[in-house]
Amino acid sequence: NYWMSAEEAKKYGLIDEVYEKRA
């Protein structure tokens, strides 16, 4: 997978569970 910053992930709606937990 392409790991991007949380802000970028939010922009593209690619938030994974990992990001959700880290947020």
CHARMM internal coordinates of N, CA and C (Angstrom, degrees):
IC EDIT
DIST 1 N 1 CA 1.4690
DIST 1 CA 1 C 1.5318
ANGL 1 N 1 CA 1 C 110.39
DIST 1 C 2 N 1.3004
ANGL 1 CA 1 C 2 N 114.81
DIHE 1 N 1 CA 1 C 2 N 156.80
DIST 2 N 2 CA 1.4566
ANGL 1 C 2 N 2 CA 119.57
DIHE 1 CA 1 C 2 N 2 CA 178.61
DIST 2 CA 2 C 1.5174
ANGL 2 N 2 CA 2 C 108.68
DIHE 1 C 2 N 2 CA 2 C -91.52
DIST 2 C 3 N 1.3461
ANGL 2 CA 2 C 3 N 116.28
DIHE 2 N 2 CA 2 C 3 N 110.21
DIST 3 N 3 CA 1.4674
ANGL 2 C 3 N 3 CA 120.50
DIHE 2 CA 2 C 3 N 3 CA -176.58
DIST 3 CA 3 C 1.5127
ANGL 3 N 3 CA 3 C 109.53
DIHE 2 C 3 N 3 CA 3 C -85.71
DIST 3 C 4 N 1.3412
ANGL 3 CA 3 C 4 N 115.86
DIHE 3 N 3 CA 3 C 4 N 115.94
DIST 4 N 4 CA 1.4578
ANGL 3 C 4 N 4 CA 120.72
DIHE 3 CA 3 C 4 N 4 CA 179.01
DIST 4 CA 4 C 1.5138
ANGL 4 N 4 CA 4 C 109.61
DIHE 3 C 4 N 4 CA 4 C -118.80
DIST 4 C 5 N 1.3047
ANGL 4 CA 4 C 5 N 115.95
DIHE 4 N 4 CA 4 C 5 N 174.14
DIST 5 N 5 CA 1.4603
ANGL 4 C 5 N 5 CA 119.83
DIHE 4 CA 4 C 5 N 5 CA 179.86
DIST 5 CA 5 C 1.5174
ANGL 5 N 5 CA 5 C 109.77
DIHE 4 C 5 N 5 CA 5 C -68.17
DIST 5 C 6 N 1.3026
ANGL 5 CA 5 C 6 N 116.86
DIHE 5 N 5 CA 5 C 6 N 159.37
DIST 6 N 6 CA 1.4614
ANGL 5 C 6 N 6 CA 121.31
DIHE 5 CA 5 C 6 N 6 CA -178.77
DIST 6 CA 6 C 1.5207
ANGL 6 N 6 CA 6 C 109.95
DIHE 5 C 6 N 6 CA 6 C -59.60
DIST 6 C 7 N 1.3313
ANGL 6 CA 6 C 7 N 117.08
DIHE 6 N 6 CA 6 C 7 N -38.55
DIST 7 N 7 CA 1.4647
ANGL 6 C 7 N 7 CA 119.92
DIHE 6 CA 6 C 7 N 7 CA -179.51
DIST 7 CA 7 C 1.5208
ANGL 7 N 7 CA 7 C 110.81
DIHE 6 C 7 N 7 CA 7 C -62.94
DIST 7 C 8 N 1.3325
ANGL 7 CA 7 C 8 N 116.54
DIHE 7 N 7 CA 7 C 8 N -43.34
DIST 8 N 8 CA 1.4620
ANGL 7 C 8 N 8 CA 120.42
DIHE 7 CA 7 C 8 N 8 CA 179.14
DIST 8 CA 8 C 1.5209
ANGL 8 N 8 CA 8 C 110.29
DIHE 7 C 8 N 8 CA 8 C -65.90
DIST 8 C 9 N 1.3281
ANGL 8 CA 8 C 9 N 115.95
DIHE 8 N 8 CA 8 C 9 N -40.88
DIST 9 N 9 CA 1.4554
ANGL 8 C 9 N 9 CA 120.45
DIHE 8 CA 8 C 9 N 9 CA -179.81
DIST 9 CA 9 C 1.5258
ANGL 9 N 9 CA 9 C 109.86
DIHE 8 C 9 N 9 CA 9 C -60.88
DIST 9 C 10 N 1.3311
ANGL 9 CA 9 C 10 N 116.15
DIHE 9 N 9 CA 9 C 10 N -42.97
DIST 10 N 10 CA 1.4649
ANGL 9 C 10 N 10 CA 119.65
DIHE 9 CA 9 C 10 N 10 CA 178.77
DIST 10 CA 10 C 1.5224
ANGL 10 N 10 CA 10 C 109.79
DIHE 9 C 10 N 10 CA 10 C -61.69
DIST 10 C 11 N 1.3323
ANGL 10 CA 10 C 11 N 115.96
DIHE 10 N 10 CA 10 C 11 N -40.82
DIST 11 N 11 CA 1.4609
ANGL 10 C 11 N 11 CA 121.00
DIHE 10 CA 10 C 11 N 11 CA -177.86
DIST 11 CA 11 C 1.5251
ANGL 11 N 11 CA 11 C 110.71
DIHE 10 C 11 N 11 CA 11 C -59.55
DIST 11 C 12 N 1.3402
ANGL 11 CA 11 C 12 N 115.88
DIHE 11 N 11 CA 11 C 12 N -41.54
DIST 12 N 12 CA 1.4513
ANGL 11 C 12 N 12 CA 120.17
DIHE 11 CA 11 C 12 N 12 CA -177.68
DIST 12 CA 12 C 1.5282
ANGL 12 N 12 CA 12 C 112.60
DIHE 11 C 12 N 12 CA 12 C -94.64
DIST 12 C 13 N 1.3387
ANGL 12 CA 12 C 13 N 116.84
DIHE 12 N 12 CA 12 C 13 N -1.01
DIST 13 N 13 CA 1.4560
ANGL 12 C 13 N 13 CA 119.80
DIHE 12 CA 12 C 13 N 13 CA 179.69
DIST 13 CA 13 C 1.5149
ANGL 13 N 13 CA 13 C 111.24
DIHE 12 C 13 N 13 CA 13 C 68.53
DIST 13 C 14 N 1.3486
ANGL 13 CA 13 C 14 N 116.79
DIHE 13 N 13 CA 13 C 14 N 32.68
DIST 14 N 14 CA 1.4601
ANGL 13 C 14 N 14 CA 119.98
DIHE 13 CA 13 C 14 N 14 CA -178.22
DIST 14 CA 14 C 1.5185
ANGL 14 N 14 CA 14 C 110.78
DIHE 13 C 14 N 14 CA 14 C -107.63
DIST 14 C 15 N 1.3312
ANGL 14 CA 14 C 15 N 115.15
DIHE 14 N 14 CA 14 C 15 N 31.13
DIST 15 N 15 CA 1.4590
ANGL 14 C 15 N 15 CA 119.19
DIHE 14 CA 14 C 15 N 15 CA -178.47
DIST 15 CA 15 C 1.5251
ANGL 15 N 15 CA 15 C 109.27
DIHE 14 C 15 N 15 CA 15 C -66.74
DIST 15 C 16 N 1.3370
ANGL 15 CA 15 C 16 N 116.08
DIHE 15 N 15 CA 15 C 16 N 121.03
DIST 16 N 16 CA 1.4660
ANGL 15 C 16 N 16 CA 120.73
DIHE 15 CA 15 C 16 N 16 CA 176.10
DIST 16 CA 16 C 1.5189
ANGL 16 N 16 CA 16 C 109.17
DIHE 15 C 16 N 16 CA 16 C -94.60
DIST 16 C 17 N 1.3121
ANGL 16 CA 16 C 17 N 117.15
DIHE 16 N 16 CA 16 C 17 N 170.02
DIST 17 N 17 CA 1.4648
ANGL 16 C 17 N 17 CA 120.56
DIHE 16 CA 16 C 17 N 17 CA 178.79
DIST 17 CA 17 C 1.5235
ANGL 17 N 17 CA 17 C 109.86
DIHE 16 C 17 N 17 CA 17 C -57.43
DIST 17 C 18 N 1.3212
ANGL 17 CA 17 C 18 N 116.34
DIHE 17 N 17 CA 17 C 18 N -35.09
DIST 18 N 18 CA 1.4604
ANGL 17 C 18 N 18 CA 120.90
DIHE 17 CA 17 C 18 N 18 CA -179.81
DIST 18 CA 18 C 1.5193
ANGL 18 N 18 CA 18 C 109.78
DIHE 17 C 18 N 18 CA 18 C -59.61
DIST 18 C 19 N 1.3317
ANGL 18 CA 18 C 19 N 116.25
DIHE 18 N 18 CA 18 C 19 N -46.63
DIST 19 N 19 CA 1.4570
ANGL 18 C 19 N 19 CA 120.01
DIHE 18 CA 18 C 19 N 19 CA 179.96
DIST 19 CA 19 C 1.5183
ANGL 19 N 19 CA 19 C 110.06
DIHE 18 C 19 N 19 CA 19 C -65.72
DIST 19 C 20 N 1.3309
ANGL 19 CA 19 C 20 N 116.30
DIHE 19 N 19 CA 19 C 20 N -39.95
DIST 20 N 20 CA 1.4638
ANGL 19 C 20 N 20 CA 120.24
DIHE 19 CA 19 C 20 N 20 CA -179.31
DIST 20 CA 20 C 1.5202
ANGL 20 N 20 CA 20 C 109.87
DIHE 19 C 20 N 20 CA 20 C -59.48
DIST 20 C 21 N 1.3305
ANGL 20 CA 20 C 21 N 116.62
DIHE 20 N 20 CA 20 C 21 N -41.34
DIST 21 N 21 CA 1.4703
ANGL 20 C 21 N 21 CA 120.47
DIHE 20 CA 20 C 21 N 21 CA -177.76
DIST 21 CA 21 C 1.5252
ANGL 21 N 21 CA 21 C 110.68
DIHE 20 C 21 N 21 CA 21 C -73.69
DIST 21 C 22 N 1.3409
ANGL 21 CA 21 C 22 N 116.88
DIHE 21 N 21 CA 21 C 22 N -35.67
DIST 22 N 22 CA 1.4613
ANGL 21 C 22 N 22 CA 120.55
DIHE 21 CA 21 C 22 N 22 CA -178.56
DIST 22 CA 22 C 1.5208
ANGL 22 N 22 CA 22 C 111.47
DIHE 21 C 22 N 22 CA 22 C -74.58
DIST 22 C 23 N 1.3133
ANGL 22 CA 22 C 23 N 116.80
DIHE 22 N 22 CA 22 C 23 N -30.06
DIST 23 N 23 CA 1.4688
ANGL 22 C 23 N 23 CA 121.47
DIHE 22 CA 22 C 23 N 23 CA -175.57
DIST 23 CA 23 C 1.5248
ANGL 23 N 23 CA 23 C 110.90
DIHE 22 C 23 N 23 CA 23 C -55.55
END
COOR INIT
IC SEED 1 N 1 CA 1 C
IC BUILD
